[in-house]
Amino acid sequence: MGRGVTERWLITGAAGFIGRRLVATLAASGLSVVGWRRSDADLTDPCAVRRALEPLSPTHIVHLAAGPSAPETADWRYVADAVGMVSNLAASMPDHCRLLHTGSMAEFGYSGRFDERIVCRPNSAYGVAKAAATDRAMTLRQIADRKIGVARLFGVYGRGEAPRRLIPHVVKALAAGQRVPLSAGTQVRDFVHVDDVCTTLIALARHAEMPALVNVGTGMGVSVRQVCETIADALGVSRGLLGFGELPFRAVDEDHLVAETGLLARYAPIPPQRWLDPAMVDRDIQSALAAQ
């Protein structure tokens, strides 16, 4: 983006967990930002996208919107919608605009430590949808000569995520002195805080050489068991309330999902692994309690 050009940001999926935080982060920095919710534009309709985009003329789009189905119930229409949304945004965005699509670690479908060159074998409709949209974004970048990149997000957590998700669920139950049934907790995940994700997305979208595809994680894995035990210790409650092994693993519970962050380091600072920093853990847990 040239000097003197006023940044105008558009965030799709602004009603979602990451979208809300990203809109707030940009607004707090004094930037011009518009957040699209599902009612603002049907991203699966190319004409609707074109009409809605034209008066905004954004310089940066961060695409976080998902299809109408929840990931757990997504069918194959969800896959087609994911691809269509990326295509419609790319076709209608101004020539001066940059589009950053957000992918997911669910695209991999198997266990490992992943760099950007590893082949994906998604094993859920959500993972297939994300992988297909990533592929479409990268193809459009190449054949349409558009400023498009993909940020593949790993285990994003933080204030504002759905109460059913692991960390807010465990925090709420333990704070109330309730037992929490859990799987064995041996799964290792690259947990990355939503605020660090927002900072990284902004840096990537602004970078003069926005990458075609880059992992967004900390590069350090932490087990689910360690996270849950850290929460119990921070709240001053017995680890005995953690019912490890009382629930089965889900089909999508890969053993190990961690980002290789060598490429990310060329474009933005690597986010910290907050679960290894006691001060950060205490602050984040207090934030989670305040959000209950």
Secondary structure per residue as TSV (DSSP state, phi and psi in degrees):
chain	resnum	aa	ss	phi	psi
A	1	M	-	360.0	127.4
A	2	G	-	-71.5	162.9
A	3	R	T	-66.3	144.3
A	4	G	T	84.6	-5.4
A	5	V	-	-85.1	126.0
A	6	T	-	-76.6	126.0
A	7	E	-	-75.4	134.1
A	8	R	E	-128.9	113.3
A	9	W	E	-100.7	139.5
A	10	L	E	-122.4	127.1
A	11	I	E	-116.9	116.5
A	12	T	E	-85.5	155.7
A	13	G	S	70.4	34.1
A	14	A	T	-70.4	-13.7
A	15	A	T	-87.3	-7.9
A	16	G	S	-84.8	176.4
A	17	F	H	-56.4	-57.0
A	18	I	H	-74.1	-39.2
A	19	G	H	-58.4	-43.8
A	20	R	H	-60.3	-43.8
A	21	R	H	-68.4	-36.9
A	22	L	H	-68.9	-42.6
A	23	V	H	-59.8	-44.6
A	24	A	H	-64.2	-39.4
A	25	T	H	-64.0	-45.6
A	26	L	H	-65.6	-43.4
A	27	A	H	-63.9	-38.8
A	28	A	H	-65.2	-22.6
A	29	S	T	-87.5	2.9
A	30	G	T	80.9	15.3
A	31	L	-	-89.0	155.0
A	32	S	E	-77.6	119.7
A	33	V	E	-141.5	137.2
A	34	V	E	-119.9	130.9
A	35	G	E	-107.4	122.8
A	36	W	E	-93.6	127.7
A	37	R	-	-100.5	176.1
A	38	R	T	-60.8	-32.3
A	39	S	T	-75.1	-13.9
A	40	D	T	-81.9	-32.1
A	41	A	-	-165.3	136.2
A	42	D	-	-84.1	101.2
A	43	L	T	-68.2	-12.7
A	44	T	T	-86.2	-5.7
A	45	D	-	-106.5	110.1
A	46	P	H	-60.9	-36.2
A	47	C	H	-68.0	-40.4
A	48	A	H	-64.7	-40.3
A	49	V	H	-64.2	-43.4
A	50	R	H	-62.5	-44.4
A	51	R	H	-64.8	-40.2
A	52	A	H	-74.4	-33.6
A	53	L	H	-76.4	-35.5
A	54	E	T	-54.1	-48.7
A	55	P	T	-72.9	-18.8
A	56	L	T	-81.1	-38.3
A	57	S	-	44.1	59.6
A	58	P	-	-69.6	153.8
A	59	T	S	-92.9	-24.6
A	60	H	E	-140.0	132.9
A	61	I	E	-121.0	128.4
A	62	V	E	-112.2	116.8
A	63	H	E	-96.7	106.9
A	64	L	-	-116.0	-6.2
A	65	A	-	-66.4	144.3
A	66	A	-	-113.9	173.2
A	67	G	-	-72.4	176.1
A	68	P	S	-70.1	-20.8
A	69	S	S	-86.1	148.9
A	70	A	-	-69.4	147.4
A	71	P	G	-52.5	-35.6
A	72	E	G	-71.0	-22.6
A	73	T	G	-114.2	9.9
A	74	A	-	-62.4	136.7
A	75	D	-	-110.8	-168.4
A	76	W	H	-74.2	-15.6
A	77	R	H	-64.7	-30.3
A	78	Y	H	-62.1	-37.7
A	79	V	H	-66.6	-47.6
A	80	A	H	-62.5	-39.7
A	81	D	H	-64.8	-40.5
A	82	A	H	-61.2	-43.6
A	83	V	H	-67.8	-42.2
A	84	G	H	-62.8	-38.9
A	85	M	H	-63.6	-44.6
A	86	V	H	-62.9	-44.1
A	87	S	H	-61.8	-43.1
A	88	N	H	-67.7	-40.2
A	89	L	H	-65.1	-42.7
A	90	A	H	-65.0	-38.3
A	91	A	H	-70.4	-29.4
A	92	S	H	-104.1	-9.8
A	93	M	S	-71.6	148.2
A	94	P	-	-62.4	158.0
A	95	D	T	-60.7	-30.7
A	96	H	T	-83.3	-2.5
A	97	C	-	-87.7	153.6
A	98	R	E	-115.3	136.2
A	99	L	E	-116.4	120.6
A	100	L	E	-112.2	109.4
A	101	H	E	-88.5	144.0
A	102	T	E	-105.9	121.5
A	103	G	E	-94.9	-163.6
A	104	S	E	-150.3	152.0
A	105	M	G	-64.5	-15.9
A	106	A	G	-64.8	-14.2
A	107	E	G	-66.7	-25.8
A	108	F	T	-71.8	-52.3
A	109	G	-	81.7	5.1
A	110	Y	S	-154.5	172.5
A	111	S	-	-85.9	145.3
A	112	G	E	161.9	-177.5
A	113	R	E	-109.3	120.4
A	114	F	E	-113.7	129.9
A	115	D	-	-102.7	-178.7
A	116	E	T	-74.5	-11.0
A	117	R	T	-91.7	-10.1
A	118	I	S	-72.3	138.8
A	119	V	-	-73.0	137.1
A	120	C	-	-91.3	143.3
A	121	R	-	-136.3	67.5
A	122	P	-	-60.1	144.8
A	123	N	-	-120.4	22.1
A	124	S	S	-146.0	158.8
A	125	A	H	-60.4	-37.8
A	126	Y	H	-63.4	-46.0
A	127	G	H	-63.9	-40.4
A	128	V	H	-62.2	-43.3
A	129	A	H	-61.4	-45.2
A	130	K	H	-64.8	-42.5
A	131	A	H	-65.9	-40.2
A	132	A	H	-65.8	-39.8
A	133	A	H	-68.1	-38.6
A	134	T	H	-60.7	-45.8
A	135	D	H	-61.5	-42.0
A	136	R	H	-64.2	-43.2
A	137	A	H	-60.6	-44.5
A	138	M	H	-68.4	-35.2
A	139	T	H	-66.2	-43.6
A	140	L	H	-65.5	-34.8
A	141	R	H	-59.0	-39.5
A	142	Q	H	-80.5	-50.8
A	143	I	H	-86.1	-24.3
A	144	A	S	-102.9	-1.9
A	145	D	-	54.7	46.7
A	146	R	-	-103.8	153.1
A	147	K	-	-82.9	84.3
A	148	I	E	-127.7	136.9
A	149	G	E	-138.3	165.8
A	150	V	E	-126.3	127.7
A	151	A	E	-107.5	110.1
A	152	R	E	-88.9	110.7
A	153	L	E	-87.0	138.9
A	154	F	-	-94.7	-139.6
A	155	G	E	-79.9	78.3
A	156	V	E	-73.4	133.7
A	157	Y	E	-144.9	170.6
A	158	G	-	140.9	179.3
A	159	R	T	-58.0	131.7
A	160	G	T	103.7	-8.2
A	161	E	S	-76.1	162.1
A	162	A	-	-59.4	138.1
A	163	P	T	-58.0	-25.5
A	164	R	T	-74.5	-14.7
A	165	R	S	-73.8	161.4
A	166	L	H	-51.2	-58.6
A	167	I	H	-67.4	-51.1
A	168	P	H	-62.6	-33.5
A	169	H	H	-63.7	-46.3
A	170	V	H	-68.5	-42.2
A	171	V	H	-59.5	-47.6
A	172	K	H	-63.0	-45.8
A	173	A	H	-66.0	-46.2
A	174	L	H	-66.6	-37.4
A	175	A	H	-63.2	-27.2
A	176	A	T	-92.5	3.2
A	177	G	T	74.3	22.3
A	178	Q	-	-97.0	148.9
A	179	R	-	-73.8	144.3
A	180	V	E	-119.2	106.9
A	181	P	E	-66.1	132.7
A	182	L	-	-140.2	164.8
A	183	S	-	-71.8	-174.1
A	184	A	-	-63.6	-20.9
A	185	G	-	78.7	14.6
A	186	T	-	-83.0	-9.6
A	187	Q	-	-63.1	131.8
A	188	V	E	-101.9	129.4
A	189	R	E	-131.3	151.4
A	190	D	-	-92.0	84.8
A	191	F	E	-75.0	129.0
A	192	V	E	-133.3	128.3
A	193	H	E	-70.0	143.0
A	194	V	H	-59.1	-35.9
A	195	D	H	-65.9	-37.0
A	196	D	H	-70.1	-34.4
A	197	V	H	-63.4	-44.7
A	198	C	H	-60.1	-46.1
A	199	T	H	-59.2	-40.9
A	200	T	H	-69.1	-42.1
A	201	L	H	-60.9	-40.9
A	202	I	H	-63.4	-45.4
A	203	A	H	-62.3	-41.3
A	204	L	H	-66.0	-44.9
A	205	A	H	-64.4	-30.3
A	206	R	H	-84.5	-20.0
A	207	H	-	-62.8	137.5
A	208	A	T	-59.8	-28.1
A	209	E	T	-120.8	59.5
A	210	M	-	-51.7	125.4
A	211	P	-	-70.1	154.1
A	212	A	S	-65.9	-40.4
A	213	L	E	-153.3	130.5
A	214	V	E	-147.3	139.5
A	215	N	E	-75.5	141.5
A	216	V	E	-119.4	101.6
A	217	G	S	-158.1	-173.4
A	218	T	-	-95.3	-17.9
A	219	G	S	82.9	2.3
A	220	M	-	-127.1	127.8
A	221	G	-	-92.4	146.9
A	222	V	E	-134.8	136.8
A	223	S	E	-75.2	153.5
A	224	V	H	-58.7	-38.8
A	225	R	H	-59.7	-46.4
A	226	Q	H	-62.2	-40.8
A	227	V	H	-61.2	-47.9
A	228	C	H	-65.6	-41.5
A	229	E	H	-66.7	-35.3
A	230	T	H	-65.2	-39.1
A	231	I	H	-63.1	-46.9
A	232	A	H	-59.2	-44.3
A	233	D	H	-64.3	-41.3
A	234	A	H	-66.4	-32.6
A	235	L	H	-85.6	-7.5
A	236	G	T	72.5	31.1
A	237	V	-	-114.9	163.8
A	238	S	-	-69.8	136.7
A	239	R	G	-65.6	-14.9
A	240	G	G	-64.0	-17.4
A	241	L	G	-75.7	-9.4
A	242	L	E	-89.5	110.4
A	243	G	E	-88.7	66.0
A	244	F	T	-63.3	134.0
A	245	G	T	87.2	-1.1
A	246	E	S	-82.3	-14.3
A	247	L	S	-120.3	147.9
A	248	P	-	-76.3	160.7
A	249	F	-	-68.3	146.3
A	250	R	-	-81.5	161.8
A	251	A	T	-60.2	-29.4
A	252	V	T	-95.1	9.3
A	253	D	-	-82.7	81.0
A	254	E	-	-66.8	152.4
A	255	D	S	-66.3	-37.0
A	256	H	E	-149.2	118.3
A	257	L	E	-133.8	99.3
A	258	V	E	-134.4	140.3
A	259	A	E	-84.2	139.6
A	260	E	-	-86.3	124.6
A	261	T	-	-111.9	15.8
A	262	G	T	-59.0	-42.1
A	263	L	T	-69.3	-42.2
A	264	L	G	-55.8	-38.0
A	265	A	G	-60.6	-20.9
A	266	R	G	-74.8	-19.0
A	267	Y	T	-117.9	-23.2
A	268	A	S	-159.7	157.0
A	269	P	-	-61.7	143.1
A	270	I	-	-71.4	127.9
A	271	P	-	-61.1	148.1
A	272	P	-	-75.1	152.1
A	273	Q	-	-87.5	95.5
A	274	R	G	-64.5	-26.0
A	275	W	G	-70.2	-7.2
A	276	L	G	-103.0	5.6
A	277	D	-	-121.6	106.2
A	278	P	H	-55.4	-39.2
A	279	A	H	-65.2	-42.7
A	280	M	H	-65.9	-39.8
A	281	V	H	-59.5	-48.8
A	282	D	H	-59.5	-43.5
A	283	R	H	-64.5	-43.2
A	284	D	H	-69.0	-36.4
A	285	I	H	-70.0	-39.7
A	286	Q	H	-62.4	-37.5
A	287	S	H	-64.8	-40.8
A	288	A	H	-65.0	-38.8
A	289	L	H	-64.2	-41.2
A	290	A	H	-65.1	-25.5
A	291	A	T	-86.0	-6.6
A	292	Q	-	-66.1	360.0
